[in-house]
Amino acid sequence: APLFFRIVDAIAADDPRLAAPPRRWPLNLTRVEVCTASGDLPRALDLLRPVIAFCDALLAEDRKLVSVANEAEYTAFVSASASGEPVDWVDMACPEAYDAHAFIDIERKDADAAFIALHKAIRLAPYWADPLAELGHLLNVTGKPAEGLARYRAALALVERQPGSGARHALVLRGMGYSQIELGDLDGAEQTYRKSLE
């Protein structure tokens, strides 16, 4: 699926903690679509590289960051952290870039790079199910189905809190079913696959 940047200059909110962090955009910033469906993985990686570099620089800074879909998720994250530190709201472009990079890494059979990218996506976007589900898949294909199943279950818990996530719900359930088959739980897998069809 295409990845496109949805970077905004500021977040309109009453809470001053929701102000966008200062941006240091490169002068040659352009909007691009990254599509791996064509199979041109080197081109996709070239397009992702500057975005990943920008996001890595954000993660290297000494401040608390989170990427969320809405103010409710931001408030939940701030409440859960309970440290009183300000939390900067980072656009979803960064976790989406890490997730896309991990997808490419998996296609290239580079599990180590995929693990790193997915952990960065999960660190930034703790309420986004996609990188957790992708991590479940990666754990399955690297021979760790019990860990994969745990990640799929965590992804399912997030998906079930989001309205209108029917297709994503089915996808996560199918991943869980695969994990269950690998673990020898054929009855559980059948039930999970049946749920994915509802």
Backbone bond lengths (Angstrom), bond angles and torsions (degrees), N, CA, C in turn:
res aa  C-N    CA-C-N  psi(-1)  N-CA   C-N-CA  omega(-1)  CA-C   N-CA-C  phi
1 A - - - 1.455 - - 1.516 109.25 -
2 P 1.330 116.64 150.01 1.453 118.49 -178.70 1.521 111.89 -67.44
3 L 1.299 113.82 147.07 1.467 120.76 173.99 1.517 106.29 -114.54
4 F 1.292 118.00 125.03 1.450 118.10 177.93 1.521 108.78 -134.12
5 F 1.277 114.51 153.34 1.450 120.42 -175.09 1.518 109.95 -79.19
6 R 1.307 114.29 133.14 1.458 120.11 177.07 1.522 107.60 -124.67
7 I 1.297 114.80 59.08 1.459 120.07 -174.45 1.522 108.97 -93.03
8 V 1.286 117.35 129.92 1.461 122.66 179.82 1.508 109.73 -112.64
9 D 1.318 116.41 156.82 1.464 120.58 -177.62 1.524 112.27 -77.15
10 A 1.323 117.67 -31.98 1.468 119.62 -178.08 1.508 109.19 -157.85
11 I 1.298 115.93 162.04 1.459 121.34 178.34 1.522 107.05 -112.09
12 A 1.333 116.01 120.95 1.455 119.75 179.71 1.527 108.23 -79.90
13 A 1.326 115.92 113.68 1.460 120.25 -178.51 1.516 110.00 -154.74
14 D 1.303 116.08 153.95 1.458 120.41 177.26 1.517 111.83 -75.13
15 D 1.317 116.53 -30.80 1.460 122.16 -177.64 1.526 109.36 -79.64
16 P 1.341 119.35 118.50 1.468 120.16 -178.21 1.523 113.46 -62.49
17 R 1.339 118.07 -20.33 1.465 120.14 178.48 1.517 111.74 -69.94
18 L 1.338 116.80 -12.85 1.458 120.56 -179.45 1.531 112.90 -89.53
19 A 1.312 117.33 3.58 1.460 119.42 179.25 1.519 110.15 -62.77
20 A 1.314 115.64 141.38 1.467 119.83 178.35 1.525 109.54 -66.72
21 P 1.329 116.87 143.40 1.469 119.12 178.18 1.520 110.42 -68.26
22 P 1.341 116.87 159.41 1.465 117.92 176.58 1.520 110.09 -60.42
23 R 1.314 116.50 137.72 1.463 121.39 -176.64 1.527 110.02 -105.62
24 R 1.297 115.11 139.34 1.457 121.57 173.66 1.524 107.26 -119.21
25 W 1.325 115.67 74.43 1.457 119.93 -176.47 1.525 110.42 -76.25
26 P 1.310 117.53 137.99 1.463 118.57 173.40 1.526 109.51 -63.13
27 L 1.313 116.96 148.19 1.459 120.48 -178.69 1.521 112.13 -62.15
28 N 1.313 117.26 -29.46 1.463 120.36 -176.51 1.523 112.90 -96.63
29 L 1.328 116.92 26.39 1.464 120.54 -179.78 1.523 109.76 -63.68
30 T 1.324 115.40 130.61 1.456 120.65 177.88 1.516 109.31 -133.01
31 R 1.311 115.21 157.99 1.457 120.86 177.16 1.524 107.11 -91.55
32 V 1.341 116.13 127.65 1.461 120.11 -177.95 1.516 109.55 -134.91
33 E 1.314 115.90 160.85 1.455 121.53 171.47 1.512 107.54 -110.50
34 V 1.316 115.34 132.95 1.458 120.74 177.35 1.515 106.72 -110.53
35 C 1.307 116.94 115.56 1.457 120.17 -179.07 1.519 109.02 -126.61
36 T 1.321 115.75 119.51 1.460 119.56 -179.83 1.525 111.34 -91.48
37 A 1.321 117.43 -2.93 1.466 119.54 -178.68 1.520 111.92 -61.53
38 S 1.340 117.17 -29.22 1.460 120.04 -179.74 1.520 111.64 -72.31
39 G 1.334 117.27 -16.32 1.456 120.98 -178.77 1.513 113.40 87.06
40 D 1.329 117.59 1.75 1.464 121.13 179.61 1.524 108.99 -85.09
41 L 1.340 115.55 71.73 1.464 120.52 -175.88 1.522 112.89 -64.66
42 P 1.331 120.09 -39.58 1.470 118.57 177.59 1.532 112.53 -59.20
43 R 1.330 117.08 -40.73 1.480 120.35 178.41 1.532 109.95 -65.59
44 A 1.311 116.68 -42.90 1.466 120.11 178.81 1.528 110.15 -60.45
45 L 1.326 117.15 -43.21 1.466 120.17 178.74 1.520 111.65 -64.47
46 D 1.331 117.27 -38.95 1.458 120.17 177.48 1.522 111.22 -60.76
47 L 1.325 116.62 -40.18 1.457 120.67 179.76 1.530 111.75 -70.02
48 L 1.317 116.40 -33.55 1.466 119.84 -179.11 1.528 113.51 -78.54
49 R 1.328 117.17 -26.65 1.466 121.32 -172.16 1.525 114.20 -51.53
50 P 1.351 120.74 -49.95 1.465 118.87 -179.32 1.532 113.33 -66.22
51 V 1.318 116.29 -31.84 1.470 119.65 178.13 1.528 109.58 -67.88
52 I 1.319 116.01 -45.46 1.466 120.83 178.90 1.524 109.89 -61.07
53 A 1.333 117.67 -41.69 1.470 121.05 179.48 1.532 110.39 -61.56
54 F 1.330 116.22 -42.86 1.464 120.49 178.15 1.528 110.94 -62.42
55 C 1.323 116.24 -46.47 1.470 121.06 -178.39 1.526 111.07 -67.00
56 D 1.333 117.21 -39.26 1.465 120.25 176.63 1.526 110.71 -60.77
57 A 1.336 116.51 -39.13 1.471 120.02 178.31 1.527 110.74 -63.71
58 L 1.329 117.03 -39.35 1.476 120.03 176.00 1.522 110.74 -61.42
59 L 1.335 116.65 -45.60 1.465 120.47 -178.56 1.523 112.32 -65.00
60 A 1.323 116.65 -27.43 1.466 120.41 -178.46 1.523 112.45 -76.51
61 E 1.332 116.87 -17.28 1.462 120.02 -179.42 1.520 110.33 -73.44
62 D 1.308 115.51 154.02 1.462 121.31 -177.00 1.531 110.13 -88.33
63 R 1.323 115.32 71.50 1.464 120.03 176.26 1.521 109.19 -154.41
64 K 1.297 114.74 159.33 1.465 120.74 -178.36 1.526 108.63 -86.77
65 L 1.333 115.81 130.11 1.464 122.02 -176.76 1.520 110.36 -127.71
66 V 1.330 116.14 152.00 1.461 120.69 173.04 1.524 108.63 -153.29
67 S 1.317 116.07 144.24 1.463 122.64 172.37 1.521 106.83 -113.07
68 V 1.305 115.70 123.04 1.462 120.94 -177.30 1.518 109.92 -136.68
69 A 1.320 115.68 164.76 1.459 120.72 -177.75 1.520 112.78 -87.51
70 N 1.335 116.94 -21.98 1.454 118.82 -175.33 1.530 111.03 -159.99
71 E 1.302 115.50 174.48 1.457 121.15 -176.99 1.529 111.88 -65.60
72 A 1.336 117.10 -33.80 1.473 119.93 179.53 1.524 110.92 -61.99
73 E 1.344 117.23 -41.96 1.464 120.01 178.00 1.528 110.58 -66.38
74 Y 1.330 116.52 -38.97 1.464 119.94 178.17 1.530 110.24 -61.37
75 T 1.318 116.58 -46.94 1.460 121.42 -179.66 1.528 110.66 -61.56
76 A 1.334 116.86 -41.43 1.468 120.76 178.05 1.520 110.71 -62.30
77 F 1.335 116.68 -42.26 1.466 120.41 -179.64 1.526 110.46 -64.31
78 V 1.327 116.87 -46.35 1.468 120.73 -179.62 1.523 109.98 -62.40
79 S 1.322 117.69 -43.10 1.472 121.41 179.57 1.524 111.26 -63.29
80 A 1.332 116.66 -40.32 1.465 120.62 -178.53 1.520 111.65 -69.84
81 S 1.329 117.36 -31.47 1.468 119.05 -178.30 1.523 111.15 -72.36
82 A 1.310 118.22 -33.59 1.474 124.63 173.11 1.525 114.14 50.41
83 S 1.323 118.40 20.88 1.464 119.95 -179.13 1.520 111.59 -93.90
84 G 1.326 116.66 -16.15 1.455 119.96 -177.87 1.522 113.13 81.57
85 E 1.339 117.38 -4.53 1.462 120.58 178.32 1.522 109.62 -71.65
86 P 1.340 116.83 146.46 1.466 117.82 173.35 1.526 109.97 -66.07
87 V 1.320 115.56 146.95 1.467 121.39 -179.76 1.520 107.58 -121.92
88 D 1.343 116.23 123.15 1.461 120.64 177.67 1.518 109.89 -86.04
89 W 1.320 114.95 134.41 1.460 122.80 -179.97 1.526 106.90 -90.06
90 V 1.332 117.07 113.54 1.462 123.20 -177.95 1.522 108.97 -102.04
91 D 1.324 116.05 138.34 1.458 121.08 -179.63 1.530 111.20 -56.21
92 M 1.320 116.78 150.48 1.464 122.18 179.55 1.524 113.09 -66.57
93 A 1.332 118.71 -7.66 1.459 120.41 178.85 1.521 111.45 -57.99
94 C 1.336 117.59 -35.21 1.474 119.28 -179.05 1.532 111.91 -68.40
95 P 1.340 120.11 -55.32 1.464 117.15 178.16 1.530 112.89 -61.85
96 E 1.329 117.48 -32.58 1.462 119.21 177.35 1.530 110.92 -65.35
97 A 1.328 116.59 -38.28 1.468 119.98 178.05 1.525 110.64 -65.50
98 Y 1.339 117.06 -43.12 1.465 120.09 177.90 1.530 110.74 -62.79
99 D 1.329 116.69 -41.31 1.462 120.85 -179.85 1.533 110.31 -64.29
100 A 1.334 117.02 -42.83 1.463 120.60 178.44 1.528 110.67 -64.46
101 H 1.328 115.86 -40.06 1.468 119.80 179.04 1.531 109.81 -63.21
102 A 1.328 116.92 -41.97 1.465 120.70 178.96 1.523 110.94 -62.75
103 F 1.327 116.78 -40.43 1.461 120.66 177.88 1.527 109.83 -58.24
104 I 1.329 116.29 -44.91 1.468 120.64 178.81 1.528 110.37 -65.52
105 D 1.333 116.70 -42.32 1.469 120.29 178.74 1.528 111.03 -59.13
106 I 1.322 116.80 -41.15 1.464 120.44 179.25 1.532 109.67 -64.27
107 E 1.330 116.43 -43.01 1.467 120.13 177.91 1.526 111.10 -61.04
108 R 1.336 117.27 -33.50 1.463 122.37 -179.45 1.525 112.06 -87.44
109 K 1.335 117.02 3.52 1.475 122.95 179.48 1.530 112.30 64.26
110 D 1.340 116.56 33.63 1.465 121.82 177.00 1.531 108.20 -108.35
111 A 1.335 115.09 78.59 1.466 120.78 -174.97 1.521 112.19 -62.51
112 D 1.327 117.99 -38.12 1.467 120.48 -178.33 1.525 111.26 -61.30
113 A 1.329 116.90 -46.69 1.462 120.39 179.04 1.525 110.64 -64.78
114 A 1.335 117.31 -37.66 1.463 120.90 179.02 1.528 111.04 -64.39
115 F 1.335 117.27 -42.32 1.472 120.24 177.76 1.526 110.33 -58.76
116 I 1.323 116.83 -44.96 1.470 120.56 -178.49 1.526 110.36 -62.24
117 A 1.329 116.84 -48.02 1.464 120.68 -178.63 1.523 111.53 -62.40
118 L 1.332 116.97 -42.44 1.469 119.66 -178.95 1.524 111.70 -67.40
119 H 1.314 117.33 -37.82 1.470 118.93 178.27 1.525 111.16 -65.78
120 K 1.320 117.58 -34.37 1.466 120.21 175.56 1.529 110.53 -66.34
121 A 1.344 116.49 -42.86 1.470 120.16 178.83 1.523 110.80 -61.97
122 I 1.328 116.63 -43.68 1.468 120.93 -179.15 1.527 110.46 -67.51
123 R 1.331 116.51 -39.19 1.472 119.99 178.37 1.530 110.84 -60.31
124 L 1.331 116.64 -43.17 1.464 120.19 -178.58 1.530 112.80 -77.01
125 A 1.323 117.43 -37.24 1.469 121.44 -172.76 1.526 110.13 -122.93
126 P 1.333 117.96 72.34 1.467 120.50 -174.49 1.528 114.86 -66.83
127 Y 1.349 117.73 -14.68 1.462 119.98 -179.14 1.529 112.11 -104.16
128 W 1.331 117.96 8.83 1.465 122.67 -178.79 1.524 108.60 -100.74
129 A 1.309 116.52 122.78 1.469 121.58 -173.55 1.530 113.96 -75.72
130 D 1.317 118.87 -27.93 1.467 121.26 -171.72 1.526 114.38 -55.86
131 P 1.346 119.56 -50.70 1.468 116.99 -179.14 1.524 113.13 -66.69
132 L 1.319 117.78 -29.73 1.473 120.25 175.47 1.525 110.33 -65.89
133 A 1.330 116.34 -42.14 1.465 120.12 178.40 1.527 110.53 -66.23
134 E 1.331 116.76 -40.93 1.469 119.99 178.44 1.531 110.36 -64.83
135 L 1.344 116.43 -36.43 1.462 120.17 176.44 1.528 110.18 -66.24
136 G 1.333 117.18 -37.90 1.463 120.36 174.97 1.519 111.23 -58.74
137 H 1.338 116.12 -44.46 1.471 120.74 177.79 1.525 110.61 -61.78
138 L 1.328 116.57 -46.06 1.465 120.68 -178.87 1.522 111.00 -60.99
139 L 1.319 116.86 -41.83 1.467 120.05 178.45 1.525 110.76 -65.71
140 N 1.328 117.02 -37.92 1.471 120.02 176.57 1.525 111.01 -60.52
141 V 1.338 116.59 -49.04 1.468 119.29 -174.57 1.525 112.75 -75.87
142 T 1.332 117.60 -11.67 1.465 120.03 175.51 1.527 111.07 -102.15
143 G 1.341 116.19 16.76 1.461 120.48 172.49 1.511 115.48 81.57
144 K 1.335 118.15 24.61 1.469 121.58 179.82 1.530 109.79 -125.72
145 P 1.348 117.04 62.58 1.463 119.25 -174.11 1.527 114.81 -65.18
146 A 1.322 118.54 -28.75 1.466 119.03 178.60 1.529 110.06 -66.00
147 E 1.332 116.31 -42.87 1.462 119.88 176.69 1.533 110.17 -68.09
148 G 1.336 116.25 -37.67 1.458 120.40 177.32 1.514 111.55 -60.48
149 L 1.326 116.47 -44.27 1.460 121.07 179.02 1.525 110.76 -61.29
150 A 1.326 117.25 -40.85 1.472 120.78 178.79 1.530 110.42 -61.46
151 R 1.332 117.79 -41.26 1.471 120.52 179.72 1.523 110.67 -69.03
152 Y 1.332 116.60 -39.93 1.466 119.12 176.46 1.534 110.69 -62.25
153 R 1.318 117.40 -39.23 1.477 119.50 178.90 1.523 110.83 -64.79
154 A 1.336 117.15 -39.25 1.466 120.58 176.59 1.530 110.13 -64.18
155 A 1.336 116.53 -40.81 1.465 120.50 177.77 1.523 110.66 -64.16
156 L 1.328 116.74 -40.74 1.462 121.14 179.51 1.526 111.20 -61.73
157 A 1.322 117.03 -40.55 1.470 120.50 178.66 1.532 110.47 -60.79
158 L 1.327 117.14 -38.37 1.466 120.40 178.14 1.525 111.22 -70.77
159 V 1.320 116.27 -43.61 1.469 120.98 -178.74 1.523 110.61 -61.48
160 E 1.311 116.83 -39.96 1.469 120.13 -177.08 1.521 112.58 -68.16
161 R 1.324 117.30 -15.24 1.468 120.47 176.47 1.525 112.19 -88.94
162 Q 1.328 117.50 -7.68 1.467 121.21 -176.14 1.519 110.06 -104.13
163 P 1.329 116.85 124.37 1.465 118.79 177.77 1.527 110.77 -69.06
164 G 1.322 115.42 147.15 1.463 120.76 175.74 1.515 115.04 69.13
165 S 1.318 117.46 32.35 1.466 119.83 -177.79 1.518 111.56 -110.92
166 G 1.333 116.64 37.60 1.462 121.40 -175.89 1.520 114.78 -57.37
167 A 1.340 117.29 -47.37 1.463 120.17 -178.60 1.522 110.94 -66.12
168 R 1.322 116.78 -42.79 1.469 120.51 179.39 1.538 109.43 -65.01
169 H 1.317 117.15 -38.39 1.466 122.48 178.42 1.531 109.47 -58.88
170 A 1.326 116.58 -47.04 1.466 121.04 -179.54 1.525 111.34 -63.87
171 L 1.321 116.68 -40.10 1.464 121.36 179.76 1.528 111.45 -62.44
172 V 1.327 116.05 -44.74 1.471 120.48 -179.90 1.528 109.93 -64.71
173 L 1.326 116.67 -41.64 1.464 119.72 178.53 1.530 111.25 -62.25
174 R 1.323 117.67 -38.44 1.467 120.03 178.72 1.523 111.10 -65.64
175 G 1.321 116.44 -37.57 1.462 119.82 175.31 1.513 111.80 -64.08
176 M 1.344 115.58 -40.02 1.464 120.11 176.77 1.521 110.35 -62.45
177 G 1.331 116.07 -42.43 1.463 120.27 179.37 1.517 111.68 -60.07
178 Y 1.322 116.17 -41.22 1.470 120.27 178.06 1.531 110.07 -61.54
179 S 1.334 116.59 -44.56 1.472 120.53 177.96 1.522 110.50 -58.67
180 Q 1.327 116.16 -44.42 1.460 120.46 -178.46 1.528 111.39 -63.19
181 I 1.332 117.25 -38.89 1.468 120.08 176.66 1.521 109.83 -61.92
182 E 1.327 116.32 -46.49 1.467 120.46 -179.97 1.520 111.74 -61.40
183 L 1.343 116.55 -28.10 1.466 120.97 179.04 1.531 112.63 -88.60
184 G 1.346 116.74 -1.26 1.455 120.41 178.54 1.514 114.14 85.00
185 D 1.330 118.34 7.91 1.465 122.36 179.91 1.534 108.21 -92.69
186 L 1.327 115.94 75.68 1.461 120.01 -174.41 1.525 112.30 -70.06
187 D 1.338 117.72 -36.79 1.471 119.93 178.14 1.526 110.28 -64.70
188 G 1.332 115.97 -45.07 1.462 120.24 178.67 1.520 110.97 -62.19
189 A 1.338 116.16 -40.24 1.464 120.51 179.36 1.527 110.57 -63.27
190 E 1.330 116.66 -42.14 1.467 119.45 179.38 1.518 110.64 -61.16
191 Q 1.333 117.18 -44.69 1.475 121.07 179.00 1.532 110.40 -61.30
192 T 1.335 115.96 -42.85 1.458 120.08 -178.49 1.523 110.56 -65.28
193 Y 1.332 117.64 -43.95 1.450 121.01 178.92 1.536 110.82 -63.33
194 R 1.329 117.17 -38.63 1.470 119.93 178.03 1.534 110.22 -63.28
195 K 1.339 116.27 -41.45 1.481 119.66 177.67 1.517 110.85 -60.90
196 S 1.345 116.60 -35.86 1.465 119.90 -177.73 1.533 111.72 -66.10
197 L 1.330 117.42 -19.00 1.466 121.74 -179.27 1.526 112.97 -90.89
198 E 1.328 116.46 -8.80 1.479 119.15 -176.46 1.515 111.47 -72.38
